[in-house]
Amino acid sequence: MKWFLIFWAGPIVFLGGWYWLSYYDINFGIFMLTRQVHDLTFEIYGEALGVPPETIPPLVARAIAVDSLVVFAILGFRKRKSIAAWWKARQALNSSPSDLASEESLSRAP
């Protein structure tokens, strides 16, 4: 499961880092991080997909969000027993009868 998360998060971090650095033209002298490469990349993808280049980043962000939901659903399914035990312990801790029936919490109304 650890490698699954690494291979899922690695490309997302790499793509996000490249996008952010190239969008703001923070290139550290590396040609691949320049704004010109950023614009050229999205022009090429736009031509290949037949869509305007400015619509590609929201599409990628939506795909990353859907993939992330799928990954977290898989994780939740695999850990469902420990999550259910944690939830039951938390609920039992929040509604203990000794807290509800304490002398300080009882009403003094006539």
N, C-alpha and C positions, 0 to 999 in steps of 0.2 A: 504494500500500500504506500510505503514511503517513496518508492521509485515512481509509482503512478503519479503521486502529487508533484514530484520533482519534474517529471516529463510533461506534466500539464502546466505547471507554473513557470518553468524555464522559458519556453517560447513566448508566453504572455509578458513576462518581465523584459525579455530581450526586445520584443516588438514595441512595447510601451516606452522603453528607454530610448530606442531609436527614434520613435515618432516624436517624443517630447524634445529630445535634443536637436533633431533636425528641424522641427517646426520652429523652434526659437533660435535656430542657427548657432547653437553652442557646439562648435565642431572640434575644438582642441587640435586643430590642424589636420584632422582626418577628413578626407574627401567625402566619405560615405555619410557623414553627419552634417553636410552642408544643406542649406535650404534648396539649392539647385537640384541636388539629388532627390530630395524630398518631393519637390514638384514634378520632376521627371518620372519618378516612380509611380506617382498617382496618375500622371498622364498616360503612362504605358498601361497600367491596370485599367484605367477608364476606357481606353481604346480597345483593349482586349475584351472587356466585359460589355462594352457598348453603353456605358453610363457616364454621366459627367463625373470628373475626378473628385469634385467636392462632396459627392454622395458616398464615397467609399469609406471614409473614416467612421461615420455613424453606423454603416452596415457591419464593419469589423467589430465595433464596440458592442453592437447587439448580438453578434455571433459569440463574442467572448462571454457576454452575460448569460446567454442560453447554455453555453458549454459549462460555465461555472455552476449554474443551477443543477445541471446533470451530474457534475462531479460531486457537489455537496449532497445531492440526493443519494448517490451511491455510497458516500461516506456515512450518511445518516442511516441508510439501510443496513450497512455492515455493523454499525455501532448501536443499533436500536435497543439492544438489551441494556447496555450500560447507560444509554440516554434515558430509558424508562426508569431504571433504578435511581438515577440521579434526580429525575423529576419527582418520583414518589418520596424520596428522602427530603427533597426541598418542600414539597407540599405538607409532609408530616411535621416538618420543623416550623412552618409558618402557622399551622393550625393546632398547636398542642393545647389540650383541654386545660392544662394548668394555667396557661396564660389567660384563657378566656374567663375562668372562674376565680380569678384572684380578687382579693378584698378591695383593691384599689379600682378595679374596673367595674364593680357593681354600682348600680345607680342608687342614689339616696332619695329618689323621688317618693312622695307619699302615696 
